[in-house]
Amino acid sequence: MRYMPIDSDLFVQNRVAFAKALKPRSVAVFNSNDVPPKSADGVRRFVQHTDIFYLSGIDQEASTLVICPDASEEKHREILFIRETNERIALWEGPKHTQEEAREISGIRTVYWASQFESVFRDLVLSSDRIYLNTNEHLRADVSVETRDDRFLKWCKAVYPLHRYERSAPIMHRLRAVKSPIERALIQKACDITGAAFRRVMGFIRPGVWEFEIEAEIYHEFMKNRSRGPAYEPIVASGKNACILHYVRNDRLCKAGDLVLMDFGAEYANYAADLTRTVPVNGRFTPRQRAVYDAVLRVQRSAIRMLTPGNTLKAYHKAVGGLMEQELIGLGLLDDADVKGQDENAPLYRTYFMHGTSHHLGLDVHDYGDASRVFEPGMVLTCEPGIYIREEGIGVRTENDILITDDGPVDLMSDIPVEADEIESLMADGMRGN
């Protein structure tokens, strides 16, 4: 792997917490992702399922984790099944994990080859009452593509129809929402790499560059710093494209007088960063652009201060909406009287700020987290207010990643410039240097 080795204690403690949440006489199964196919004989790059990675640290295809806390044999209370290699696989694909390597990475003592799974699993199932299976229960998930977990669910229910079946997802959503110190350090590393990429593009952006050229600079900085690449498809949106929230074509020429909104984040050791910055293509904000930018920044600063233990996403988003209303009134985009008479279920600020302010961040960029759960120390959330004025071709968003602590929010991107004056100064330095 490109990233440095991770202390296996992270995965050991994660499994302990998961096992404690299981009902008695249960066995739980987690499968790796597939290697996604293209057309003909092509495949895309493998990316591990974040749940099995969270519990084992194994970053390899065709892997299965079994957790059975009440197994009669102690060695079978945690079992890892991995792909057995051979000379042909080694020649065409390179080396795969040995059993000893898998033990060192995961902290799991019992490691078998994948071919042994069915016979070992049968012994465990027949002495268990419940089987915990894993499905994707993220609220925004597209579950139209069948996964290895999906196929395993069908097979397991067909072979063992009389067992009681339970869901692993609620347990994983609860555990993964709060990050351990090791996880926080990995997210911080992803944020640091992301900051380096931002500084790189500040020396590159000028009228006449293409959005995809900016994207290429981002990729370059990520990959030279042990990142596999972006944690999600980067958005590089200049001019009116900045008002398209999930714009990823990145194929427009950047022109003087435009803003360019960049939403990108490095992945490091499967953990994500998520940054947004909006900068003037020619290095200087117009008065109107500066007014909108400063309004967004004021909302972000106030919103960050609300990311404290005990708050909830619902109350938080409502409070941020109130702040945004006042800024939009100040920009002449909303009328005070209209705001006072608005339908509370359809607030007027949504015309210009149509997305949420924050989401959980971790192994997934939109990480697990119950919207009704109160904020707790160790949670990491983004903070990303924005204003999008389509009729003026102005889209502005700023986004930082915030760790919630008992002592107040900690900005994991505090070293990444965000003030308008800082951005103009950085860009002026870059243009002088080129």
N, C-alpha and C positions, 0 to 999 in steps of 0.2 A: 504494500500500500504506500501511497505517497506520504501520508501523514505519519507522524511519529507514533510509536507504540503508546497505547492507553493503559493506564493502571487497571489490571483485571479486577481490582476491588470494586470498581464502579459496577461491573456486571454481576459480581457476586452479591453485592448489597441489593441490586435491583431484583435479582431472583428471590432473595430472602423476603423482600417486601411483597412480591407477587405471590409467593407460596403461602404467606400468612393470610392472604385474602381469599384463598380457595376454601370451599366447603370440604368437610372430611371425606375421605375415600374418593379423591378426585385425581384425574390425570389431565394435563393441559398440553396442547400441541401448537407449535408455531413453525411456520414454513417460510423459507426464503422466497424472494421474488423470482419470477422467470427471467431468463435472458430474452428480451423482447425481439421478435423477428421483424425483418424488413420484407422485401420481396426477394424472389429467387432464393439464394442460399445465404443472404445477408442477415446480420443481426445488429442490434444496437447495443450500446454499452450497458453492461449490467449495473444496476443500482439496487443495493440491498433493501429489503423491507425493514422499515425502521423499528418495528416491534421486536423482531428476532435480534436485530443489532443491539437494541437497548438491553436485552436480557442475556446476550452472549458475546457481543463484540465480533462475531463472525461475519466477515464481509465477502462471502463467497456463495455462488449459486448452488442449488441442489442440496441445501442444508436444512435440517429439521431439529428443533429443540423440543424435548419432552421433559415436563416437570411433574413429578408424582410424589408429593411429600410423604405419603403414607405407604410407599412401596416397602414390601417386607425385606428386600435386600437394600441396604443403604446405598450401594453403588448405583442403584437404579432410581434414586430420587431426583437426580438430574442427569439427563443423557443427551449428548449431542451426536447427531448423525451427519456425516460429511461425505462428499463425493470421493470415491476411491480413484486415485490416478493410475495411469499406466504409461508405457513408453510413448504410445501414439499421442495421448493427450498432452504429455510433456513436450513432445516435439512440435505440435501444432498450436497449442494454447499456452504453453509454459507451465511451470510448477503449480500445483495445488497444495493446500494445507496438508501437512502430515498430521497424524493423530496427536503427536506431542506438541506441535505448533498450536493446534486447536485447544489443547489443554492450557497452554501458557496464555493464550489470548483470552480465553473465557473464564478460566478458573474452574472449569468442569472436569472432574477426574475421569468420568466414563465417556469415552468417545468411540463410537462404532462407525463402520462404513454404512452408507445409505442402503446398501443391499440387505442389511440385517434388520431394517426397521420393522417390517411386518411381523416377524416372529417375536421380537422383543416387545413390541407394542401390544401384541395379543396377550402375552402374559400379564402385562400391567392392566390392560382393560378388563380382563376377566376377574381381577381382584379389586376393581374399582366400581363405584356406583355411578359416578358422573364423569362426563368428558367435556372439558372446556375447549371450545373452538374459537378461532379468531376470524373476525370479519371486519371490513372497513365501515365503521359507523360514524365517520366524519360527516358533519351536516352538509358539507358542500361536495362530497365525494361523487365522482362519476363511476358507478359500479357496473358499467355495461361490459367491460372486458373481464373475462374470467381469469382468476388468479390461481396460484398453487393452493392457497388456503381454501378457495372456493371449491376446487376439484377434490381436495382432501375431505372437505365437509360432506360432499356427495358420497364419496367412497366410504367414509366412516359410518354414516347413517345407514348405508346399504348393508354393510357388513355387521354392524352392531346396532340394530334398530331398537333394542329394548333398554338401552342405557338412557339415563337422563342427561340431557345436553344443556350446557351453560355457555354464557357469553364471556369471553375474555376481555372484550373491548371496554366495558365500563371500568374494569380494574385498571387497565392500561391508561385510560383517559385520566383517571384519578392520580395514578402514580407519576405519569410523565409530565403533568402540569407543573410540578415543583422540581426544580433542578438542583442536583447535588453540587458541591463545590467543584468536582471534576468536570461536570457538564458545563458549569458556568465558565470555567477556564477554556473549554473547547469553543464555546460560543464567543468568548472574548477574542480568541485567536481568529475566528472567522470574521469578526468585526474589524480587527486590526488589518487583516488582508484586504478587506473591503475599503478601509480608509486609505490604504496605499494605492488602490486602484483609482479612487476618487482624485487623489492628488496627481496621479499620473495624467488623467484626462484633463485636469485643469491646465496642464501645460500643452495640451494638444488641441483643444476646441478653439475654433475660429471660423469665420465665414468661409464657406466653400468646402468644408469637410462633410462627409456623408455620415448619417446616423450609424451605419454599420461599421464605419471606420472607428468611431468612438467605442462601439461594442467590442471591436477587435482589441483595442487598447486595454479594455477591462479584462478580457479573457487572458491577455498576455500577463498582466500583473497577478491575476489569480493563480495561474498555472505555475509561474515561477516561484510561488510561495507555498508550494505543496498542496494547493487546492486542486481537486478534480475539475473544478470549473464553477459555474454559477449554481447557486442553490435553486434557482428558478430561471425562467426565460427572462433575460434583461429587457427592460423597457428603455428605449432611447428615443424620445418623442419630442421633436422640434416643432415650433409654430403651433398650428391648430391641432396637430397630432397629440399634443399634451393634454387635450380634453377628451381623448379616448383612453379610458381607464386601464384597459389591458392591451394596449397597443404594443405589438412585438414584431411588426414587419421591419422596422428600423431601416427603411430604404429611401428616406428623403434627404435632399441636400439641405444642410443647415445654412440659413441666410442671416445676414446682418439685420438687427432689429428684432429677431426672434428670441424666445426663450427655448431652452432645451431641458426637458424634464427627464431625469435618469433615475430609474428604480432598479437597483441591482444588489446582489449580495453574494459573497463567496460562500461556498460549502467547504467546511474543513472537518475531516473525520466524520462525515455524514451530518454534522451540525450546521445550521444555517445562520447567516446574517441577513439583514434586510434593511437597506438604506435607500432613501430618496433625497436627491438634491435637484434644485432647479436653478439654472445659471443662464446668463445672457450670452448668446453666441458671439457677439462682438466684444464681450468683456465689460459692458456697462449697462446697467438697468436704466430703462426710461423712467421718468417720474411715476407713470401709472404702474409699470411693472414693479417698481420698488414699493409703491404703496400696497399693492396686493401681496407681495412677498413678505413685507413686514407684518401685515395683518395675519398671514398664515403662521409666521414665526411666533407672534404673540400668543396665538391660540395654542401652539405646540408647547410653549414654555409653561403656560398655565395648566395644560392637560397633563404634562409630565408630573407636576406637583400633586396631581390627584391619584397617581398610581401608588397607592399606599395600602397596607393591610387593612382589611375590613370593608373596603369599597367594593362595588360590583360593576360589571360591565354595563348593565342597564342604567344604573344611576350615573355612572361615569359618562356614558355616551349622551345622556340627556343634558348633563351639565356642560359638556363640550359644545353641544348644539346651541345652548344659550350664549356661550362665548362667541360662537361663529355668527349668530344672528346680529350681535352688536357690531362686529367687524364688517359684516356685509352692509349694514345700515350706514356705517361710516364711509364705505366705499361707494355709496350711492346706488347699490344694487338692490337693496330692499328698503321699503318704507316702514318707518316706525309704527304708524297707525295700522298698516296691514299686518305686521307681525303681531301686534296686540290682539287683533281679531282673527288670527289664523286658527285653523283646525289643528288641535294638538296632535292628531294622528297623521297629519300631513304637513309638517312644518315647512315653511317657505325656504328655509336655508338649504333644504335638500335640492333646490334648483341648481345651486352652485357647489354644494358639498354633499355628494350622493353616496359616499361609502362610509364604513365605520372608521372610527379613530384608531382602534387598536385590535390586535389579535395576538394569541399566544405564539411563541417562537421557540424552536428547539430542533429536534431531529427533522421535523417537517417545518417548512416556512410558515404554513398555517397549522401550527402544532395543536395537539390535543388540549382541550380545556373546556369545561362546562361553563356555559355563559351565565348560569345562575349561581355559580360558586363564588364566594367572596375571595378577594385577592389575598394571597398568603405570601410570606417571605419565601424567596426562592423562585417565584414565578418570573418569567421573562416575557414581556409584551412589547410590541412595537407601539410607537406613537406617531401617527401620520395624518394630520389634518391637511386639507387641500381646498383650494378655490379654483373653479373651472368656469371661465367666462367664454362660452363658445362664440358668442357674437363678436367678441374682441380678439379671439384667437389666443387667449392667455390661459395657460394652465399652470398652477403652482402647487407643489406638494413638498413638504419636508418630512423626513422620517428618521427616527433614531430608535435604537433598541434599549429597553429599560429593564433593569433588574429591580424587583420589589424587595425591600429589606425593612426590618424593624426600625432602622435609623433613617428611613426616607428612600426615595428612588435613586438608583445609581444608573447614570447614563453610560452605557457600554460604548457609546460612540462620541463621547465628550471631546475626544481629540480630533474629530473630523470637522473641519470648518463648516459653519452654517450661517454666520452673520453675512449680510449683503456686502459690507465693506471688506470682510475677509475674502469673500469669493472674488470680488473685483480686483483686489490686490493680488491674489494668486494668479488670476488670469492675466493680469498685466505683466507679472513676472514671467509667465509662460510665453507670452507673445514677444517680450523683449529677448528671451532666450532663443527664440526661433526666428 
